[in-house]
Amino acid sequence: MLNQTITIRPYAQVDWPRLCAIHDAARLDELRPTVGEAAFLPLEQAARNEGLFDGRVDVAELDGVVEGFIAYTDDEITWIYVNPSLYRRGIGRALVRHAL
């Protein structure tokens, strides 16, 4: 876990550029070992096509910077992405615990 405190709060419109940056970097990591990078869509497109805002969206901040986000409903987690430079540091775990 990071020494800094992870703060989770509701998404705000001002977070959009940061969500795009996180998603676009992390999504490539997700696709490479499965269907390949050719399936990549930037968040600008994917959010509309795949219902990012159909449920609740919350962000994880570290030192005041958004470093991850989660989207979920009462029934499922629909999206979760963390800044790739901070993988395995507890941000994703904190987001899942928050959503549950």
N, C-alpha and C positions, 0 to 999 in steps of 0.2 A: 504494500500500500504506500501511496505517496505520503510524504511528511506534511504536505499542505492539506488543507481541508477541502473536501469536495462538497459543493453546495448544489442542490438540485432545486430548480424552480420552474414555473410554467414558461413555455416558449413565448417570446415577444417578437413582433415583426422585425425589430432591429437585429435579431439573431439570424435572420435569413442568410446573409452572405457567409456567415460562419458555418451554418448547417450545410450549405452547398459545398464549401471547402472540405469539411469533414467527410461528408457522404462520398464525394467524388474520389477522394484519396482512398478511403476504406473500402468502397465498393469494388474497386479494382482488385484489392487483396482477396475479396470474397469470390470474385468471378474467376480469377486465374486458375485455381485448381479444379474448377467444376466445368462451367460452360465456355470459359475463355473470355478475354477482354472484348471480343467483337459484340458481346451482348450488353456492353456498358451503355447506359443512358445517364446523362448528368441529372442531378437532382432537379434542376429547372424543368426537365421533361418528366422525370419519374414521379415527382410529387403529384402532379396532376393525373397522370395515367394510373398510378397505383395507390391513390387515396391516402397520402401522408396525413392529411388533416381530417380524416374521417373519424378519428378518435381524439384522445388527449395527446398532446406533445409536450414533453418536458425536456429541459436541458441540464447538463452537468457543467458547472463552472469550477475552474481551478484558478485561484488567484485572480478572479474576476473575468477570466477568459473562458468562453464556451469551448469545451473539449470533447463533448459527446452529447447525444440526444437519444431519446426513446419515444416511440409512439405506441399507444396501446388503447385497448377497450377493456370492458369488464371481463371479456372472454379470452383475449390473447394479446401478446406483444406482436405488433405488426412491423415495426422498424426498430433497429438499435444499431448505432454506429458510434465509434470512438476515434478520435484523432490517432492515426497509426503510430505516431511517434510516442504515444502514451499507452500502447497496448500493455496488458498484463500489470497494470498499476492500480486496479480496483475501481476504475471509473465505470466500466460496464457492469460490474457486480453491484455497485451502488445504484445504478439506474434500474437494474432488474429488481433489486430489493425494494426500491421506492415504488415501482409499478405494482409489485405484488402486495 
